[in-house]
Every structure is written in C-alpha cells, then in structure tokens.
Amino acid sequence: MREYNNHMSYSSTAREGDLVQLVGLTHKHFIFHLNSGGDFQSHRGVLKHDDLIGKPYGSQVYSHMGAPFFLLQPSIADILNDLPRATQILYPKDIGYILVMMGIAPGQRVMEAGTGSGSMTIALATTVGADGRVISYEQKPDTQNLARKNLERVGLASRVAFKLRDIQEGFDETDADAFFLDVQFPYEYIEQIRAALKPGGFFGTLIPTFNQVEKTLIALKKNHFAFVEVCEVMLRHYKSDPARIRPVDRMVAHTGYLIFARRIEPNTDPRGRELENEVGIED
C-alpha cells in the first residue's frame, strides 16, 4: 500500500498526499488523503481534492451544496479517535502521559507488545521520528493486519517492525530504550521484558483492574525493576464559551491504572542497601 506524506510534516497549505481533516457543522469531521483528481463525498455534498490542494490550512471550504467546512491538519488525537478498531484503543490523555514518563524521543528503539488496533504504535512511531524504530509484537493475525493498515494509512508503517508471536516465548531484541506492554496478564511477561530492555530502560503498562496492579508490582520487584510509580490520569473538559464557563456534562475519568518502572542492575555491595530500599528493591 502506498505511504503518503507524513502527517507531521506540516506546511501552511494543503499538498498532494497530505492527510487532511474537514470539520463541518456539529463538529462532524472527516479525515482522508488528498489525491489529485479525487473527490470527497458526504451527505453534505462533494468537494474536489484539486480545489483543496493549495488552500491555506485553517480556511473554510464549501461543498457543491454550499455546506461549510474548515480545512485542517488532524492532530494525533484526531487520528487515533478516527482509527478503525477491533479492540479498545488507549485514550490520548493516557498516551501523552505515557510518552513523557517513558522518555520516548527521536531516534530511539522502542518496543511494545499487544499492538491492538495500533493507536499506541502510531504515537510511538510519530515520536521516535524517521531515525527511530518501533518493534511491535501481537499474537492475533487479524488484529495485526488491521494495525498495519492503520499505520500505512498515516504513512508511518516504515518505522515499525510488526512481529507475530506469543510473547511468552520472549523477544528477539535486546537493549531497547523503552517497552510498553498492553496485554491481558502483564505480570506474566516481566521477566521476558527485562531481557529485552537495556540497563536503565523504561517500562510502562496500562492495567484495567486493581488486583492485576498488585500482581504486576510483585513481578516487577522480583525481576529487579525500581523507581516504580502507579497512577491514573483524569481529564475534565470545560465549556469554552466566555459567557458560561463550566465543566462539560461528561468526563473521561478512569480508563486504567498506569505503572512505570526502570530496569536496574542487581547489586551486592552493602553500601547501596539503604538506597535500594528507598527505590523499592527487595531481595
């Protein structure tokens, strides 16, 4: 499948191959690639791609029926919310915090297990940049194929190595900068993840239930991870009308428990015992 212009290669005007977003009345939005000679069709009318190419982003455009739209470049959050999905995707509120807490940066080699529909994969591939690499493990062929198509759709598939495997068997890679785990029983794979991470590397996972948090914390301690943090991210939106600022009626509250940790190296020197106790290492 053809890869299009990277959606993060921003310009001030729409170009051939760009991933664009049209936002119409009632905030109805559509995301698609611009192709010369193409048409965008909806119940609000038709717009010619050739009429959009060269238009400044942020300007209004109109269908043949006169329906107005804003022409924009979609954010990562817009893209993730628009993904075809076979599984529940991570929310942008969690993804942003994960990327920062795990120190994901351009040029890194980052791993994940549990590709799902590819939402976290897209965020990781965007952040590591053209010189980075994402290695993504998934057990279900159909799920992996959907994720691959989603990455191809946004022009990021070349940054990702997709692998089909039961991760109980371990991983091909070592010395990864970071590893994000999104599987049903994360505590069963901590030993394998330690072997794939570089010393000091970052680990992160999202877990839906409290009893799984407890089991994962025990597994992390047993496998020499430290600097362990457990949290959840709440997000509350407010109405943006200056005359009536107040919280909106619905809130995206609990979506899962986030756990972060770092791989550290075992030490037998008694001088370090107090420090090890402080960061949560146990014999």
ZAMARGU-4260 file (C-alpha; in steps of 0.2 Angstrom, whole numbers, plus 5000, padded with zeros to 4 digits):
<rodrens>
0) 5000/5000/5000 | 5006/5017/4996 | 5013/5028/5010 | 5008/5046/5010 | 5016/5062/5016
5) 5020/5060/5034 | 5005/5069/5043 | 5018/5078/5055 | 5027/5086/5040 | 5017/5102/5042
10) 5016/5116/5030 | 5004/5131/5029 | 4995/5125/5014 | 4987/5108/5009 | 4998/5097/4997
15) 4996/5082/4987 | 4997/5067/4998 | 4993/5076/5014 | 4982/5068/5027 | 4969/5082/5030
20) 4954/5084/5041 | 4937/5093/5036 | 4927/5099/5051 | 4909/5104/5047 | 4893/5108/5057
25) 4890/5100/5074 | 4909/5096/5074 | 4907/5082/5061 | 4924/5078/5055 | 4932/5068/5041
30) 4950/5063/5039 | 4957/5057/5022 | 4972/5059/5010 | 4972/5072/4996 | 4974/5065/4979
35) 4974/5075/4963 | 4958/5071/4953 | 4950/5064/4969 | 4933/5068/4977 | 4927/5069/4995
40) 4909/5064/4996 | 4897/5065/5011 | 4879/5068/5014 | 4884/5087/5015 | 4890/5087/4997
45) 4905/5084/4986 | 4922/5093/4987 | 4935/5091/4974 | 4953/5087/4980 | 4960/5098/4967
50) 4950/5113/4975 | 4958/5109/4992 | 4976/5107/4986 | 4985/5124/4989 | 4972/5130/5001
55) 4979/5138/5017 | 4975/5127/5032 | 4963/5135/5044 | 4952/5142/5030 | 4934/5137/5026
60) 4929/5127/5010 | 4912/5123/5004 | 4904/5108/4996 | 4894/5109/4980 | 4879/5110/4991
65) 4886/5125/5000 | 4890/5116/5016 | 4904/5124/5025 | 4920/5115/5032 | 4936/5120/5040
70) 4951/5113/5031 | 4964/5107/5044 | 4978/5095/5048 | 4972/5082/5060 | 4981/5080/5077
75) 4987/5064/5084 | 4972/5063/5095 | 4960/5066/5080 | 4969/5052/5070 | 4968/5040/5085
80) 4950/5043/5088 | 4946/5040/5070 | 4955/5024/5068 | 4946/5008/5063 | 4947/4997/5078
85) 4945/4979/5083 | 4950/4982/5101 | 4948/4996/5114 | 4961/5009/5110 | 4971/5019/5123
90) 4965/5037/5126 | 4975/5052/5121 | 4975/5058/5139 | 4985/5042/5144 | 4996/5041/5128
95) 5003/5058/5131 | 5007/5055/5149 | 5015/5038/5144 | 5026/5046/5131 | 5033/5058/5143
100) 5035/5047/5158 | 5044/5034/5147 | 5056/5047/5139 | 5051/5042/5122 | 5062/5053/5110
105) 5068/5054/5092 | 5080/5041/5086 | 5076/5028/5100 | 5072/5010/5098 | 5056/5006/5107
110) 5046/4990/5109 | 5028/4986/5113 | 5018/4970/5115 | 4999/4970/5112 | 4998/4980/5096
115) 4979/4980/5096 | 4972/4992/5083 | 4989/5002/5083 | 4984/5018/5092 | 5000/5017/5104
120) 5010/5011/5089 | 5006/5027/5079 | 5010/5038/5094 | 5027/5029/5097 | 5031/5029/5078
125) 5027/5048/5077 | 5038/5052/5092 | 5054/5041/5088 | 5054/5050/5071 | 5061/5045/5055
130) 5078/5039/5063 | 5069/5029/5076 | 5061/5011/5076 | 5046/5003/5084 | 5045/4984/5086
135) 5028/4979/5089 | 5023/4961/5095 | 5005/4954/5093 | 4998/4937/5094 | 4982/4938/5083
140) 4985/4939/5064 | 4969/4948/5060 | 4972/4962/5074 | 4990/4964/5067 | 4984/4966/5049
145) 4972/4980/5055 | 4986/4989/5064 | 4997/4988/5049 | 4984/4996/5038 | 4981/5009/5051
150) 5000/5013/5051 | 5000/5013/5032 | 4985/5025/5032 | 4995/5038/5041 | 5012/5035/5032
155) 5021/5028/5047 | 5022/5009/5043 | 5040/5010/5038 | 5045/5015/5055 | 5038/4999/5063
160) 5043/4981/5063 | 5027/4970/5066 | 5030/4953/5074 | 5018/4939/5076 | 5021/4929/5092
165) 5016/4923/5109 | 5027/4934/5119 | 5028/4920/5132 | 5042/4914/5121 | 5052/4930/5123
170) 5058/4943/5111 | 5071/4944/5098 | 5078/4961/5103 | 5089/4967/5117 | 5094/4984/5123
175) 5078/4993/5119 | 5076/5010/5126 | 5059/5008/5132 | 5045/4994/5132 | 5026/4997/5133
180) 5015/4982/5137 | 4997/4981/5134 | 4991/4963/5136 | 4978/4955/5147 | 4990/4947/5161
185) 5006/4959/5161 | 5013/4951/5176 | 5017/4935/5167 | 5029/4943/5155 | 5040/4954/5166
190) 5055/4943/5165 | 5054/4942/5146 | 5053/4961/5145 | 5068/4963/5157 | 5079/4953/5145
195) 5073/4965/5130 | 5077/4981/5139 | 5093/4990/5141 | 5100/4993/5158 | 5091/5008/5165
200) 5077/5006/5151 | 5059/5012/5154 | 5044/5000/5156 | 5026/5005/5156 | 5009/4996/5156
205) 4991/5001/5157 | 4980/4989/5168 | 4961/4989/5170 | 4959/4981/5187 | 4967/4983/5204
210) 4971/4965/5208 | 4982/4965/5192 | 4991/4980/5198 | 4996/4971/5214 | 5002/4956/5204
215) 5012/4967/5192 | 5020/4976/5206 | 5026/4959/5214 | 5033/4954/5197 | 5042/4970/5195
220) 5051/4969/5212 | 5055/4950/5208 | 5063/4955/5192 | 5074/4969/5198 | 5064/4984/5192
225) 5064/5000/5203 | 5058/5018/5203 | 5040/5011/5202 | 5025/5023/5200 | 5007/5019/5200
230) 4994/5032/5194 | 4979/5036/5184 | 4975/5051/5173 | 4959/5061/5175 | 4953/5073/5161
235) 4940/5086/5163 | 4934/5097/5149 | 4926/5114/5151 | 4914/5124/5140 | 4924/5137/5130
240) 4910/5150/5129 | 4917/5165/5139 | 4899/5169/5145 | 4896/5152/5153 | 4912/5143/5158
245) 4909/5127/5167 | 4913/5109/5166 | 4905/5099/5152 | 4892/5086/5157 | 4903/5071/5154
250) 4921/5067/5160 | 4933/5054/5154 | 4938/5048/5171 | 4946/5031/5175 | 4952/5021/5160
255) 4966/5011/5168 | 4980/5011/5180 | 4997/5016/5173 | 5013/5008/5180 | 5030/5014/5176
260) 5047/5007/5181 | 5065/5006/5176 | 5076/4991/5174 | 5091/4992/5186 | 5105/4980/5189
265) 5107/4969/5205 | 5120/4975/5217 | 5128/4965/5232 | 5138/4980/5239 | 5131/4983/5257
270) 5134/5002/5255 | 5119/5003/5242 | 5107/4994/5253 | 5098/5009/5260 | 5097/5017/5243
275) 5090/5001/5236 | 5077/5000/5249 | 5071/5018/5246 | 5068/5014/5227 | 5058/4999/5231
280) 5071/4985/5228 | 5069/4969/5238 | 5079/4953/5240
</rodrens>
